[in-house]
């Protein structure tokens, strides 16, 4: 897992919210991902402790980032509380 900061599109892909990084980028650009209550850009960097709201279809995931990763991980629970 990475230290510091990771691009939000890369983090969403690594946390397995999206199958590809392109889908993650499109979701962020389309306003379906909010960071600390506001829309963000795909290049914005996420940090531990940031509040995330991710909408996929009709399902809304909310949580606080607990760890950073720039590679795929097995357990989503390792990254989001």
C-alpha positions as CSV (number, residue, x, y, z in Angstrom):
1,X,0.0,0.0,0.0
2,X,1.1,3.5,-0.8
3,X,2.0,6.3,1.6
4,X,0.9,9.9,1.2
5,X,-1.5,10.5,-1.7
6,X,-2.9,8.5,-4.7
7,X,-5.1,9.8,-7.6
8,X,-8.7,9.2,-6.8
9,X,-9.4,7.3,-10.1
10,X,-6.5,5.0,-9.5
11,X,-7.6,4.4,-5.8
12,X,-11.2,3.6,-6.9
13,X,-9.8,1.0,-9.4
14,X,-7.4,-0.4,-6.8
15,X,-10.2,-0.7,-4.2
16,X,-12.3,-2.6,-6.8
17,X,-15.2,-0.2,-7.0
18,X,-14.7,-0.2,-10.8
19,X,-13.5,-3.0,-13.1
20,X,-11.2,-0.7,-15.1
21,X,-9.4,2.6,-14.4
22,X,-11.3,4.1,-17.4
23,X,-14.6,3.4,-15.7
24,X,-13.4,4.9,-12.5
25,X,-12.2,8.1,-14.4
26,X,-15.6,8.4,-16.2
27,X,-17.5,8.0,-12.8
28,X,-15.4,10.8,-11.2
29,X,-15.7,13.1,-14.2
30,X,-19.5,12.3,-14.4
31,X,-20.0,13.5,-10.8
32,X,-20.8,10.1,-9.3
33,X,-17.9,10.4,-6.9
34,X,-17.7,13.0,-4.2
35,X,-14.7,13.7,-2.0
36,X,-15.4,15.4,1.3
37,X,-18.9,16.3,0.1
38,X,-17.8,17.9,-3.2
39,X,-17.4,16.8,-6.8
40,X,-13.8,16.2,-7.8
41,X,-11.6,15.6,-10.8
42,X,-10.1,12.2,-11.7
43,X,-6.6,13.6,-11.0
44,X,-7.4,14.8,-7.5
45,X,-5.4,13.0,-4.9
46,X,-7.1,11.1,-2.1
47,X,-5.6,10.9,1.4
48,X,-6.2,8.7,4.4
49,X,-9.2,10.1,6.4
50,X,-11.0,11.6,3.3
51,X,-14.8,11.1,3.2
52,X,-15.9,9.4,0.0
53,X,-19.3,9.0,-1.5
54,X,-19.5,6.7,-4.6
55,X,-22.6,6.1,-6.6
56,X,-22.8,3.1,-8.8
57,X,-26.3,2.7,-10.4
58,X,-28.8,3.2,-7.6
59,X,-26.3,2.1,-4.9
60,X,-24.5,4.7,-2.9
61,X,-21.3,3.8,-1.0
62,X,-20.1,6.1,1.7
63,X,-17.1,5.8,3.9
64,X,-13.8,7.1,5.1
65,X,-10.5,6.2,3.5
66,X,-8.4,4.1,5.9
67,X,-5.5,3.2,3.6
68,X,-4.1,4.1,0.2
69,X,-3.3,1.7,-2.6
70,X,-2.3,2.2,-6.2
71,X,-2.5,-1.5,-7.1
72,X,-5.4,-3.9,-6.9
73,X,-6.2,-5.3,-3.4
74,X,-8.1,-8.4,-2.4
75,X,-10.2,-6.9,0.5
76,X,-12.1,-3.7,0.1
77,X,-12.5,-3.6,3.9
78,X,-8.8,-2.9,4.1
79,X,-9.2,0.5,2.4
80,X,-12.7,1.8,3.5
81,X,-14.3,2.0,6.9
